Amino acid sequence: MNVLLPLPFALPLLGAALAMISRRRRFWLRVLAPLVGAGAVAACVAVLVAVAREGVVAVQVGGWAAPFGITLVADRLSALLLVVSSTVLLAIMLHAVAEGAGALERRSEPGVFHPAYLALTAGVGLVFLAGDLFNLFVAFEVMLASSYVLMTLQPTAERLRASMTYTVVSLTSSIMFLTALGLTYAAAGTVNLADLSERVPALPAGTRTALGLLFLVVFGIKGAIVPMHLWLPDAYPAALTKVTAVFAALLTKAAVYALIRVETLVFPREHGSWVMLVLAAGTMVVGTLGALANDDIHRVFSFTLVGHIGYMLFGLALFSVAGLTGAILYLVHHIVVQATLFLVSDLIQARTGETSLHRLGGLARLSALIAVLFFIPAMSVSGVPPTSGFVAKLALFQAGLGSGRPLAYAVTGVAVLASLLTLMAMARIWALGFWRPRPAEAGEPPPSEPYTRGGVRVMQAVTAVMVAGGLLIAVFAGPLSSWSARAAADLVEPSAYRRAVLDGRTP
């Protein structure tokens, strides 16, 4: 396990270095990147198997005992998210490679996409394995540095403007993260998460509250929690669609994961957080209303992304096993389904050259396959039975109604309303983009995009596999719910996490 645990981020990092060295050899890059991605998936599955057999697994890098050294930790939550995220990253990579001879880099330096993408993959892996705040900060910086590069591929005026906004917001949140890290070390004398879980309860209540709120703001910005969300609906749609799919699937979810980890391990609340409940409700409402108010598919999906971050925050805010189980289920569901929706929008754009609902129409007649590939994840993100979205939302609704708190009851009602608003937004896309005839003023759709026929088929096949993955979450909802419940119980009672990290520490 000492060798295995670092592989989910070490392998993509090595792959990024190799891709950078050979960045002008396009064919080699198109072979190397998926192979490295597949290796990362295999490593993540091995970590999941090890956690299932042994419980929480920890490695002290360099042999330095915690809390002084670099600690990597995998528990049920992180192992599950490693497998899901690495699989989605591999699927999006295959989708991108299938576009043909460097379609993502047509106007950029050859070989830029692949090393940046693999470096981002490494950052995602490190986020889920980091056992201390400093390396969690490093992991986010690796992700963000890679995302800056990916954001500006095939630069246009709109893309560069959006990338500037994204960069400024990201750097601001990073500075705040570093400040929070320094203040935590000054107050507690450590940044190791397991060690902090023992030391922070002894701090004055005011200090604990201030630090907890600071981390909430940091991860709230990174995770686009309302009112810290304004950057996302402008930034994400401006990037290439494959890049947006990665950002929507994983960058915000990495922030949600970090918030769950820090809040449950370092700043636990016995009776939940009314502040988080209010933020969750606001995030659901603002995001879903924004989706209804927009006419571009990418912006609609970006606003639904914001709105559905609120569901995960709702589960965390309850600070119960049931609530956290729902939050974990929603994380898994949304990583897969949100990425799928953006991949479908890429197929729409490739077939019609449009993403505006004013100029789209007749897609169901133009391509029945694209219609099916959109319909299933659209119903899932809306929470329609028997999809994975319904399973995750039902778990959250039950947790909210079972909490015995009036505010939680109210937020549960808001969550139901947000689901209906999401369904309306998806129905609007279906009615305008798929069902009605194409508007006469929009003209005829352009001929096939400059992708080979085989490339288009692979893109469609990868998207279909992602749709099937979302369905499998619903099919195997029982085992997944059981695993998520055990992961949630470990979060509420983190003694096993502390033992795995701190056993054998020096006095």
C-alpha positions as CSV (number, residue, x, y, z in Angstrom):
1,M,0.0,0.0,0.0
2,N,3.0,2.3,0.6
3,V,3.6,2.2,-3.2
4,L,0.0,2.0,-4.3
5,L,-1.6,5.0,-2.5
6,P,0.4,7.8,-4.3
7,L,-0.3,6.3,-7.7
8,P,-3.6,8.1,-8.4
9,F,-1.8,11.4,-8.6
10,A,1.9,10.3,-9.2
11,L,1.0,8.4,-12.4
12,P,-0.8,11.3,-14.1
13,L,1.9,13.7,-13.0
14,L,4.6,11.5,-14.6
15,G,2.3,11.2,-17.7
16,A,2.1,15.0,-17.8
17,A,5.9,15.3,-17.8
18,L,6.2,12.7,-20.6
19,A,3.5,14.5,-22.6
20,M,5.3,17.8,-22.2
21,I,8.6,16.3,-23.4
22,S,6.9,14.8,-26.5
23,R,4.3,17.5,-27.0
24,R,4.9,17.9,-30.7
25,R,4.2,14.2,-31.4
26,R,0.5,14.2,-31.7
27,F,0.0,10.5,-32.4
28,W,2.1,9.6,-29.3
29,L,0.1,12.0,-27.2
30,R,-3.2,10.5,-28.3
31,V,-1.9,7.1,-27.2
32,L,-0.1,8.2,-24.0
33,A,-2.8,10.2,-22.4
34,P,-5.6,7.6,-22.5
35,L,-3.1,4.9,-21.3
36,V,-2.1,7.1,-18.4
37,G,-5.7,7.7,-17.6
38,A,-6.5,4.0,-17.7
39,G,-3.6,3.4,-15.4
40,A,-4.9,6.0,-13.0
41,V,-8.3,4.3,-13.0
42,A,-6.7,0.9,-12.2
43,A,-4.7,2.5,-9.4
44,C,-7.9,4.1,-7.9
45,V,-9.8,0.8,-8.1
46,A,-6.9,-0.9,-6.3
47,V,-7.1,1.8,-3.6
48,L,-10.9,1.2,-3.3
49,V,-10.3,-2.5,-2.9
50,A,-7.7,-1.9,-0.2
51,V,-10.0,0.4,1.7
52,A,-12.8,-2.1,1.5
53,R,-10.5,-4.8,3.0
54,E,-8.5,-2.8,5.5
55,G,-10.6,0.3,6.3
56,V,-8.8,3.7,6.4
57,V,-5.4,3.5,4.7
58,A,-2.6,6.0,5.4
59,V,0.9,6.5,4.1
60,Q,3.6,8.8,5.6
61,V,5.6,10.0,2.7
62,G,9.4,9.9,3.3
63,G,8.9,8.0,6.5
64,W,8.3,11.1,8.6
65,A,5.7,10.3,11.2
66,A,2.5,12.4,11.4
67,P,1.8,15.2,12.0
68,F,5.3,16.4,10.8
69,G,5.5,14.7,7.4
70,I,3.3,14.5,4.3
71,T,0.4,12.2,4.9
72,L,-1.7,10.6,2.2
73,V,-5.0,9.1,3.4
74,A,-7.8,7.1,1.7
75,D,-11.1,6.3,3.4
76,R,-14.4,5.2,2.0
77,L,-15.3,8.7,0.8
78,S,-12.0,9.5,-0.9
79,A,-11.6,6.0,-2.4
80,L,-15.1,6.2,-3.9
81,L,-14.5,9.6,-5.4
82,L,-11.1,8.6,-6.7
83,V,-12.7,5.8,-8.8
84,V,-15.6,8.0,-10.0
85,S,-13.4,11.0,-10.9
86,S,-10.7,9.0,-12.6
87,T,-13.2,7.2,-14.7
88,V,-14.9,10.4,-15.8
89,L,-11.6,12.0,-16.6
90,L,-10.6,9.0,-18.8
91,A,-14.0,9.2,-20.6
92,I,-13.6,12.9,-21.3
93,M,-10.0,12.3,-22.5
94,L,-11.2,9.7,-24.9
95,H,-14.0,12.0,-26.1
96,A,-11.4,14.7,-26.7
97,V,-8.9,12.5,-28.5
98,A,-11.7,11.2,-30.8
99,E,-12.2,14.7,-32.2
100,G,-9.4,14.1,-34.5
101,A,-5.9,15.5,-35.2
102,G,-5.5,17.9,-32.3
103,A,-9.0,19.5,-32.6
104,L,-8.7,21.0,-29.1
105,E,-5.3,22.6,-30.0
106,R,-6.0,23.8,-33.5
107,R,-5.0,27.4,-32.7
108,S,-2.7,26.7,-29.7
109,E,0.8,25.3,-29.1
110,P,0.9,21.6,-30.1
111,G,0.7,19.3,-27.2
112,V,-0.6,21.9,-24.6
113,F,-3.9,20.2,-23.9
114,H,-2.6,16.7,-23.0
115,P,0.0,17.6,-20.4
116,A,-2.3,20.2,-18.8
117,Y,-5.1,17.7,-18.7
118,L,-2.9,15.0,-17.1
119,A,-1.6,17.6,-14.5
120,L,-5.2,18.5,-13.7
121,T,-5.9,14.8,-13.2
122,A,-3.0,14.6,-10.8
123,G,-4.3,17.5,-8.8
124,V,-7.8,15.9,-8.5
125,G,-6.2,12.7,-7.2
126,L,-4.1,14.6,-4.6
127,V,-7.2,16.6,-3.4
128,F,-8.9,13.3,-2.5
129,L,-5.8,11.9,-0.8
130,A,-4.3,14.9,1.0
131,G,-4.1,14.3,4.8
132,D,-3.1,17.9,5.7
133,L,-4.2,21.4,4.8
134,F,-0.9,22.4,3.1
135,N,-1.0,19.5,0.6
136,L,-4.7,20.1,0.1
137,F,-3.7,23.7,-0.9
138,V,-0.9,22.4,-3.2
139,A,-3.4,20.0,-4.8
140,F,-5.8,22.9,-5.6
141,E,-3.0,24.9,-7.0
142,V,-2.0,22.1,-9.3
143,M,-5.6,21.9,-10.5
144,L,-5.9,25.6,-10.9
145,A,-2.6,26.1,-12.8
146,S,-3.6,23.4,-15.2
147,S,-7.1,24.9,-15.6
148,Y,-5.6,28.3,-16.5
149,V,-3.9,26.6,-19.5
150,L,-7.0,24.7,-20.5
151,M,-9.2,27.7,-20.1
152,T,-7.3,29.7,-22.8
153,L,-7.0,27.0,-25.5
154,Q,-8.1,28.3,-28.9
155,P,-8.2,31.9,-27.5
156,T,-10.9,34.3,-28.5
157,A,-11.8,37.7,-27.0
158,E,-14.6,36.2,-25.0
159,R,-12.5,33.3,-23.8
160,L,-9.6,35.5,-22.7
161,R,-12.0,37.9,-20.9
162,A,-13.6,34.9,-19.0
163,S,-10.2,33.4,-18.3
164,M,-9.1,36.7,-16.6
165,T,-12.2,36.6,-14.4
166,Y,-11.6,33.0,-13.6
167,T,-7.9,33.6,-12.8
168,V,-8.6,36.6,-10.5
169,V,-11.3,34.8,-8.6
170,S,-9.2,31.6,-8.3
171,L,-6.1,33.6,-7.1
172,T,-8.3,35.4,-4.6
173,S,-9.6,32.2,-3.1
174,S,-6.1,30.7,-3.1
175,I,-4.7,33.7,-1.1
176,M,-7.6,33.3,1.3
177,F,-6.9,29.6,1.6
178,L,-3.2,30.3,2.4
179,T,-4.3,32.9,5.0
180,A,-6.7,30.4,6.6
181,L,-3.9,27.8,6.6
182,G,-1.5,30.1,8.3
183,L,-4.0,31.2,10.9
184,T,-4.9,27.6,11.6
185,Y,-1.2,26.7,12.1
186,A,-0.8,29.8,14.4
187,A,-3.8,28.8,16.5
188,A,-3.3,25.0,16.7
189,G,0.4,24.4,15.9
190,T,-0.4,21.9,13.1
191,V,-2.0,21.5,9.7
192,N,-2.4,17.8,9.7
193,L,-6.2,17.1,9.5
194,A,-6.2,14.2,11.9
195,D,-4.1,16.2,14.4
196,L,-6.3,19.2,14.0
197,S,-9.4,17.1,14.8
198,E,-7.8,16.6,18.3
199,R,-6.5,20.1,18.9
200,V,-9.1,22.4,17.5
201,P,-11.8,21.5,20.0
202,A,-9.5,22.9,22.7
203,L,-9.4,26.3,21.0
204,P,-11.6,29.2,22.2
205,A,-15.1,29.1,20.6
206,G,-14.5,32.4,18.8
207,T,-11.4,31.2,17.2
208,R,-13.1,28.0,16.0
209,T,-16.0,29.9,14.6
210,A,-13.7,32.4,12.7
211,L,-11.6,29.7,11.2
212,G,-14.6,27.6,10.2
213,L,-16.2,30.6,8.5
214,L,-13.0,31.4,6.7
215,F,-12.7,27.9,5.3
216,L,-16.4,28.0,4.4
217,V,-15.8,31.2,2.3
218,V,-12.6,29.7,0.7
219,F,-14.3,26.5,-0.5
220,G,-17.6,28.4,-1.1
221,I,-15.8,30.5,-3.7
222,K,-14.1,27.5,-5.3
223,G,-17.3,25.5,-5.2
224,A,-19.5,28.4,-6.5
225,I,-21.9,28.5,-3.5
226,V,-24.3,31.5,-3.6
227,P,-23.5,34.4,-3.2
228,M,-19.9,33.5,-4.2
229,H,-21.0,32.0,-7.5
230,L,-21.1,34.9,-9.9
231,W,-17.8,34.0,-11.7
232,L,-18.9,30.5,-12.8
233,P,-21.8,31.0,-15.2
234,D,-19.6,33.4,-17.2
235,A,-16.3,31.5,-17.0
236,Y,-17.3,27.9,-17.7
237,P,-19.3,28.4,-20.9
238,A,-16.5,30.4,-22.5
239,A,-14.1,27.4,-22.4
240,L,-14.0,24.6,-24.9
241,T,-16.8,22.2,-24.2
242,K,-14.6,19.3,-23.2
243,V,-12.7,21.6,-20.8
244,T,-16.0,22.8,-19.4
245,A,-17.1,19.2,-18.9
246,V,-14.0,18.6,-16.7
247,F,-14.4,21.8,-14.8
248,A,-18.1,21.2,-14.1
249,A,-17.7,17.6,-13.2
250,L,-14.7,17.9,-10.9
251,L,-13.3,21.3,-9.9
252,T,-16.4,22.4,-8.0
253,K,-16.9,18.9,-6.6
254,A,-13.3,18.9,-5.3
255,A,-14.1,22.0,-3.4
256,V,-17.3,20.4,-2.0
257,Y,-15.2,17.4,-1.0
258,A,-12.7,19.6,0.8
259,L,-15.5,21.4,2.6
260,I,-17.0,18.1,3.7
261,R,-13.6,16.9,4.9
262,V,-12.6,20.0,6.8
263,E,-16.0,20.7,8.3
264,T,-16.6,17.1,9.6
265,L,-13.1,16.4,10.7
266,V,-11.9,19.8,12.1
267,F,-15.0,21.8,12.8
268,P,-17.8,19.3,13.6
269,R,-21.2,20.5,14.6
270,E,-23.4,18.4,16.8
271,H,-26.6,20.1,15.7
272,G,-25.8,21.1,12.2
273,S,-25.2,24.6,10.7
274,W,-28.1,27.1,10.1
275,V,-25.7,29.2,8.0
276,M,-25.0,26.3,5.6
277,L,-28.7,25.5,5.4
278,V,-29.5,29.1,4.4
279,L,-26.6,29.1,1.8
280,A,-27.8,25.7,0.5
281,A,-31.4,27.0,-0.1
282,G,-30.1,30.2,-1.7
283,T,-27.8,28.2,-4.0
284,M,-30.6,25.9,-5.1
285,V,-33.0,28.7,-5.9
286,V,-30.5,31.1,-7.6
287,G,-28.9,28.4,-9.7
288,T,-32.1,26.9,-11.0
289,L,-33.8,30.3,-11.7
290,G,-30.7,31.3,-13.6
291,A,-31.0,28.1,-15.7
292,L,-34.5,29.1,-16.6
293,A,-33.5,32.6,-17.5
294,N,-30.8,31.7,-20.0
295,D,-31.1,30.7,-23.7
296,D,-27.6,29.2,-24.3
297,I,-27.3,25.5,-23.5
298,H,-23.9,25.9,-21.9
299,R,-25.1,28.7,-19.6
300,V,-28.2,26.7,-18.7
301,F,-26.0,23.7,-17.7
302,S,-23.6,26.1,-15.8
303,F,-26.5,27.5,-13.7
304,T,-27.9,24.1,-13.0
305,L,-24.4,23.2,-11.8
306,V,-24.5,26.1,-9.3
307,G,-28.0,25.2,-8.2
308,H,-27.2,21.5,-7.5
309,I,-24.1,22.4,-5.4
310,G,-26.8,23.5,-3.0
311,Y,-28.0,19.9,-2.6
312,M,-24.6,18.7,-1.5
313,L,-24.3,21.6,0.9
314,F,-27.7,20.7,2.3
315,G,-26.6,17.2,3.1
316,L,-23.4,18.6,4.8
317,A,-25.4,21.2,6.7
318,L,-27.5,18.6,8.5
319,F,-24.3,17.0,10.0
320,S,-25.9,13.6,10.3
321,V,-25.2,10.2,8.9
322,A,-28.3,10.4,6.8
323,G,-27.5,13.9,5.5
324,L,-23.9,13.1,4.6
325,T,-25.0,9.8,2.9
326,G,-27.3,11.9,0.7
327,A,-24.5,14.4,0.0
328,I,-22.1,11.6,-1.0
329,L,-24.7,10.0,-3.3
330,Y,-25.3,13.4,-4.9
331,L,-21.6,14.0,-5.4
332,V,-21.2,10.7,-7.2
333,H,-24.4,11.2,-9.3
334,H,-23.6,14.8,-10.2
335,I,-19.9,14.2,-11.2
336,V,-21.2,11.7,-13.8
337,V,-24.4,13.4,-15.0
338,Q,-23.0,16.9,-15.2
339,A,-20.1,15.8,-17.3
340,T,-22.5,13.8,-19.5
341,L,-24.7,16.8,-20.2
342,F,-21.7,18.9,-21.4
343,L,-20.5,16.1,-23.6
344,V,-24.0,15.9,-25.1
345,S,-23.9,19.7,-25.7
346,D,-20.6,19.1,-27.5
347,L,-22.3,16.6,-29.8
348,I,-25.1,19.2,-30.4
349,Q,-22.6,21.9,-31.3
350,A,-20.6,19.5,-33.6
351,R,-23.8,18.6,-35.5
352,T,-25.4,22.0,-35.7
353,G,-22.8,24.6,-34.9
354,E,-25.1,26.1,-32.3
355,T,-25.8,26.1,-28.6
356,S,-28.3,29.0,-28.6
357,L,-31.9,27.9,-28.1
358,H,-33.0,30.8,-30.3
359,R,-31.4,29.1,-33.3
360,L,-31.7,25.4,-32.4
361,G,-34.6,23.1,-33.4
362,G,-35.5,19.8,-34.9
363,L,-32.6,17.9,-33.1
364,A,-34.9,14.9,-32.4
365,R,-35.4,14.5,-36.2
366,L,-31.8,15.4,-37.0
367,S,-30.3,12.8,-34.7
368,A,-32.4,10.5,-32.6
369,L,-29.2,9.3,-30.8
370,I,-28.3,12.7,-29.6
371,A,-31.9,13.2,-28.4
372,V,-31.8,10.0,-26.3
373,L,-28.3,10.9,-25.0
374,F,-29.7,14.2,-23.8
375,F,-33.0,13.0,-22.5
376,I,-31.7,10.5,-20.0
377,P,-29.2,12.7,-18.1
378,A,-31.6,15.6,-18.3
379,M,-34.2,13.5,-16.4
380,S,-31.5,12.4,-14.0
381,V,-30.4,15.9,-13.1
382,S,-34.0,16.8,-12.6
383,G,-34.5,13.9,-10.2
384,V,-37.1,12.0,-12.2
385,P,-37.6,8.3,-11.0
386,P,-35.9,5.9,-11.4
387,T,-32.7,7.8,-12.3
388,S,-29.6,8.3,-10.1
389,G,-30.7,11.9,-9.4
390,F,-33.9,10.6,-7.9
391,V,-32.0,8.2,-5.6
392,A,-29.7,10.9,-4.4
393,K,-32.4,13.5,-3.9
394,L,-34.7,11.0,-2.1
395,A,-31.9,10.3,0.4
396,L,-31.5,14.1,1.0
397,F,-35.2,14.7,1.3
398,Q,-35.5,11.8,3.9
399,A,-32.5,13.2,5.8
400,G,-34.0,16.7,5.9
401,L,-37.5,15.5,7.0
402,G,-35.9,13.2,9.6
403,S,-33.7,15.8,11.1
404,G,-36.5,17.2,13.4
405,R,-35.5,20.8,12.6
406,P,-38.0,23.3,11.2
407,L,-35.3,25.1,9.1
408,A,-34.3,21.7,7.6
409,Y,-38.0,21.1,6.7
410,A,-38.1,24.4,4.9
411,V,-34.9,23.7,3.0
412,T,-36.3,20.3,2.0
413,G,-39.2,22.2,0.5
414,V,-36.8,24.5,-1.4
415,A,-35.0,21.4,-2.7
416,V,-38.2,20.0,-4.1
417,L,-39.0,23.3,-5.7
418,A,-35.5,23.5,-7.2
419,S,-36.0,20.0,-8.7
420,L,-39.2,21.2,-10.4
421,L,-37.4,24.3,-11.7
422,T,-34.6,22.1,-13.1
423,L,-37.1,19.9,-14.8
424,M,-38.7,23.0,-16.4
425,A,-35.2,24.1,-17.6
426,M,-34.5,20.7,-19.1
427,A,-38.0,20.6,-20.7
428,R,-37.4,24.0,-22.2
429,I,-34.3,22.7,-23.9
430,W,-36.2,19.7,-25.1
431,A,-39.1,21.7,-26.4
432,L,-37.0,24.4,-28.2
433,G,-34.0,22.5,-29.2
434,F,-35.3,19.0,-30.0
435,W,-39.0,19.0,-30.5
436,R,-39.9,22.2,-32.5
437,P,-38.7,22.6,-36.1
438,R,-35.5,24.5,-36.6
439,P,-36.3,28.3,-37.0
440,A,-36.3,29.5,-40.6
441,E,-34.0,32.4,-39.7
442,A,-31.4,30.0,-38.3
443,G,-30.8,28.5,-41.8
444,E,-29.8,25.0,-42.4
445,P,-27.4,23.2,-40.1
446,P,-23.8,23.2,-41.3
447,P,-22.3,20.1,-42.9
448,S,-20.4,17.7,-40.7
449,E,-17.7,19.2,-38.5
450,P,-14.1,18.5,-39.5
451,Y,-14.0,15.2,-37.6
452,T,-13.6,11.8,-39.1
453,R,-16.7,9.7,-39.2
454,G,-14.9,7.2,-36.9
455,G,-14.0,10.1,-34.5
456,V,-17.6,11.2,-34.3
457,R,-18.7,7.6,-33.6
458,V,-16.2,7.3,-30.8
459,M,-17.4,10.6,-29.3
460,Q,-21.0,9.3,-29.4
461,A,-19.9,6.0,-27.9
462,V,-18.1,7.6,-25.0
463,T,-21.1,9.8,-24.3
464,A,-23.3,6.8,-24.4
465,V,-21.0,5.0,-22.0
466,M,-21.3,8.0,-19.6
467,V,-25.1,7.9,-19.9
468,A,-25.0,4.2,-19.1
469,G,-22.8,5.0,-16.1
470,G,-25.4,7.3,-14.8
471,L,-28.0,4.6,-15.2
472,L,-25.7,2.1,-13.4
473,I,-25.6,4.4,-10.4
474,A,-29.4,3.9,-10.1
475,V,-29.3,0.2,-10.8
476,F,-26.7,-0.4,-8.1
477,A,-28.2,2.2,-5.7
478,G,-28.4,-0.3,-2.9
479,P,-24.7,-1.2,-2.6
480,L,-23.7,2.4,-3.4
481,S,-26.0,3.7,-0.7
482,S,-24.6,1.2,1.8
483,W,-21.0,2.2,1.0
484,S,-22.0,5.9,1.2
485,A,-23.7,5.4,4.6
486,R,-20.6,3.7,6.0
487,A,-18.5,6.6,4.6
488,A,-20.8,9.1,6.2
489,A,-20.6,7.2,9.5
490,D,-16.8,7.5,9.3
491,L,-17.1,11.2,8.8
492,V,-19.4,11.7,11.8
493,E,-17.1,9.5,14.0
494,P,-13.6,9.9,12.6
495,S,-11.7,7.9,15.2
496,A,-10.6,5.3,12.6
497,Y,-9.2,8.1,10.4
498,R,-7.3,9.6,13.4
499,R,-5.9,6.1,14.3
500,A,-4.8,5.4,10.8
501,V,-2.9,8.7,10.5
502,L,-1.6,9.3,14.0
503,D,-0.7,5.8,15.3
504,G,3.1,5.6,15.6
505,R,3.6,9.4,15.8
506,T,6.5,10.8,17.7
507,P,5.7,12.4,21.0
